[in-house]
Amino acid sequence: MNRIKVGVIGATGYAGLEIVRLLLSHPNVEIAQISSVSYEGKKLSEIYPQLTGIYEKVLTNDAVVVEESQVVFACLPHGHAEPIAKKCFDQGKLFIDMGADFRLSKEEDYKQWYGGQYEEKGLHKAAVYCIPELHRDRLKNAKIIANPGCYPTSISLGLAPVLKAGIADVSTIVIDSKSGATGAGRGLALNTHYTECNEGFSPYKVASHRHTPEIEEVLSGIAKQEVTVTFVPHLLAVNRGIVSTMYVNVPPDATEETIRGLYEEFYKNERFVKLLPAGAAANLKNVKYSNYCHISLHLDNRTHRLIVVCTIDNMVKGAAGQAIQNMNIALGLEEAAGLTMVPPAF
Ligand SMILES: NC(=O)c1ccc[n+]([C@@H]2O[C@H](COP(=O)([O-])OP(=O)(O)OC[C@H]3O[C@@H](n4cnc5c(N)ncnc54)[C@H](OP(=O)(O)O)[C@@H]3O)[C@@H](O)[C@H]2O)c1
């Protein structure tokens, strides 16, 4: 069978590099072209020497990527995806955006949180937001896929079963998330500077992070009513991984056993979501470098508060792996193709 030609725009960034790394082991695709603005004409292996002798492709520009690919991943900062999506859409190619440009259904939310506007409104109507375990049916005939944010993925997977069951108080949910430094991308910034973050631990963008409207939109869709959350992200001085701890008020008669039953039922057919046994707590080191998501459940019987801990690798299930999972579904490939790597123990 001919391999599907896939292109990566913004391949020098962390998300782009991770897509390249995973695609190199994918059984059904070949990487047709990769691009960069700053490093056009250089090999990706000159920027990332771990690719030396393994992958020596020269970076080109985005026009060549679109021209020569059947599937295009855009791994760019928000605000750059629309024109590329339009070209792909007009040429009938599958476009997958790693950024936030197609994630929010309401333009006013995008304006408020990202300060931009939707120039190509038709494209936004056509775009499909998809966390596969929650929305995979949406991908039939999709031509533009909005790949979810890393925090929203960990939070939505962690809360979906209890929200769907209608037993959560949807106005008092508190979410405390911690992300490794790759979540901020490769660009230099003071807060991810080694001496600034090493041995430190602090929240940032408290109750004002841009992922908030995406989180609320996904959770409201599952709960079928408006959900508002208090979301506090933290920068954790590790390279990769997200731990989201969610505090949810549940009725006094809810037991850990019933809630566990809801989660078991919800995820019984899901390959990548693992519910940990009672008493265990999810740990980011157990999902690193993999597309797996671990969830642990803890019920505080004194306060009738359910505590859900959900952990993913922000670069894989929170970005590149989930994008490949979405591509696989949209193309009718095996959903786990190229994503079966087992997390290492250390
Ligand atoms: N890191 C994560 O954990 C994560 C998770 C989920 C989603 N995402 C999303 O994925 C996207 C990429 O994130 P990242 O972490 O990979 O960021 P990054 O490491 O900063 O990489 C950004 C890429 O975009 C290119 N770029 C930067 N400014 C550009 C411009 N003005 N025009 C065109 N290209 C430009 C850069 O490459 P050149 O200068 O070489 O062209 C680089 O390849 C973002 O939208 C981010 O929100 C990231």
The ligand as an ORCA input file, in Angstrom:
! r2SCAN-3c Opt
* xyz 0 1
  N       4.361     22.502     23.580
  C       3.232     21.898     23.910
  O       3.155     21.159     24.904
  C       2.002     22.083     23.059
  C       0.900     21.266     23.339
  C      -0.262     21.403     22.577
  C      -0.317     22.376     21.600
  N       0.745     23.171     21.362
  C       0.611     24.190     20.325
  O       1.438     23.860     19.208
  C       1.886     25.055     18.596
  C       3.406     25.023     18.534
  O       3.870     24.973     19.878
  P       5.361     24.610     20.257
  O       5.355     24.279     21.672
  O       5.921     23.665     19.275
  O       6.056     26.033     20.051
  P       7.563     26.354     19.655
  O       8.458     25.307     20.170
  O       7.774     27.764     20.059
  O       7.543     26.258     18.064
  C       6.831     27.151     17.252
  C       7.173     26.924     15.798
  O       6.560     27.916     15.020
  C       7.504     28.576     14.172
  N       7.206     29.990     14.216
  C       7.370     30.834     15.256
  N       6.932     32.071     14.934
  C       6.486     31.985     13.665
  C       5.915     32.920     12.772
  N       5.734     34.199     13.114
  N       5.541     32.488     11.540
  C       5.731     31.211     11.181
  N       6.307     30.291     11.991
  C       6.654     30.683     13.219
  C       8.874     28.272     14.746
  O       9.781     27.898     13.768
  P      10.729     28.636     12.794
  O      11.158     29.911     13.425
  O      11.824     27.643     12.593
  O       9.880     28.805     11.579
  C       8.650     26.960     15.489
  O       8.895     25.874     14.618
  C       1.353     26.240     19.429
  O       0.203     26.744     18.855
  C       1.049     25.567     20.771
  O       0.041     26.236     21.477
  C       1.919     23.033     22.060
*
